[in-house]
Amino acid sequence: MAEERFSKQETLEMRHRLIGQSCRLFYSEDPVKIVKARGQYLFDENGKRYLDCISNVQHVGHCHPAITKAATAQMDLLNANSRFLHDNIVLYADRLAATLPKKLSVFYFVNSGSEANDLALRLAEQYTQHEDVIVLDHAYHGHLKSLIDISPYKFRKLAGQKEWVHVAPLPDTYRGIYREDHPNPGQAYADTVKDLIEEISRKGRKIAAFFAESLPSVGGQIILPQGYSSKVAEYVRSAGGLFVADEIQTGFGRAGTHFWAFQLQGEDFCPDIVTMGKPMGNGHPLACVATTVEIAGAFTANGVEYFNTFGGNPVSCAIGLAVLDVIEKEDLRGNAIRVGTHLIDLLKKLQEKHEIIGDVR
């Protein structure tokens, strides 16, 4: 066990004094002080072991030896910015490209999901020369000012909705306006976006992007009805906009059957921009935007260089490559299917016993 510098109470007192109070703690009434982690377990200062059901970043387990080895080996050799020619960034981009539809073939590496989503907004605005964005109700896309503006989950508590932001109904077939008994909820919810586009057009405004998580998370882990994304993409593109799939929480095989959650909508569907982050570096700050040659070309044509100090550095890319290796070698997608199916079966048995459980996702 790592040597403890302060007692739990001393750490808590220093945290209250030194760290902004809007940065909250889990279990704030009696916080858990964690000093070590391995795999799926966390350990407190007394060596007590906890099963970690909270962390949504350590994708292949805490302190995975293969990730630590890749990170330390590259850190011992070189860490520099991406203006130097280096193999890791192109090897990593090539590996990511192999998981995506062919048209998503250009990559920008950044450090966080918020950076990725902010860049996706810039790409969409540059390519379309439009400003307006459609988002889903309850959405959360990051903590930068630009993303608070497109996150109803946040902006409703703050300055409110900007005139260039438009909120579409969450396609929730359990609690939403169209439910499981509807003959075609995917089409019905897509039509709400079509109506919104027409309303925006009547105001003389133009759509840059439709921005949505592939499985809306803060909204309640919503599984989008079949056909929804394809129809929305059709309507948005016909209005001159782009479809942005936010895969920051949902990517890298978490859906089990597919590597990316947008693929649950069928082989025919492909977003124009995909953002990724959280699980990508297994706890190391690593995120990315994937897009098409045409959209990237429009961004280049503005004549302003895009430089990200740490994005795509050799250490980050070595870690990203190691994460992909572990996902494959340990069959983590298969594990997600097996364990996920088992858990859902158990929860459905509980649902039969307890009226209070309305839905299992």
Order of alpha helices (4+ residues) and beta strands (2+ residues): alpha-beta-beta-beta-alpha-alpha-beta-alpha-beta-alpha-alpha-beta-alpha-beta-alpha-beta-beta-beta-alpha-alpha-alpha
